[in-house]
Amino acid sequence: MANRTSLGLAIVIMLLSAHGIYSAHEWPLKAKLFPLVIAIPLFFLAAAEALWVIFGKSPTASASDFKLSEDQPAEVARRRTLLATGWAIGFFVLILLLGFPIAVAAMVFAYLTVQGKEGWIFSVVFTAAVWFFFYGLFELLLHMHFPDGWLFGGFGGF
């Protein structure tokens, strides 16, 4: 049953990504860049999954990643789930308030210092490296401008 479900999902993803590739093919370069960068690898990954399901051996045991919390009390698992959800919601709120480029740096720094309990020097250096990579990729290389957050640009964009 799981193999049929996985095969069906892989085929649906292949069809959707093929449609995205076909639809974006005639667009101008800047417009089609993002859909093609996402859809082409997605198509090949889904094709690999379909081939794996068709020609691969069936697993003898269930995946271990779904059993990570079996030895933990339900309260610990619930707390970890709520903590991860809180970080995701916090990142979303940071994006709205500060804008995406600043939110990425703020989130990396906050996560490293609070959740990762890393030292200040490592957190600052790693956050700066992530921000420079992000800025270099999206602003300098791809010329993509992200809108300002609500605190810097007002609420006019929403």
Secondary structure, DSSP 4 states (H G I P E B T S, - for coil): -HHHHHHHHHHHHHHHHHHHHHHHTTS-HHHHHHHHHHHHHHHHHHHHHHHHHHHSPPPSS--GGGGTTTTS-HHHHHHHHHHHHHHHHHHHHHHHHHBHHHHHHHHHHHIIIIIS---HHHHHHHHHHHHHHHIIIIIIIS-PPPPBPHHHH-STT-
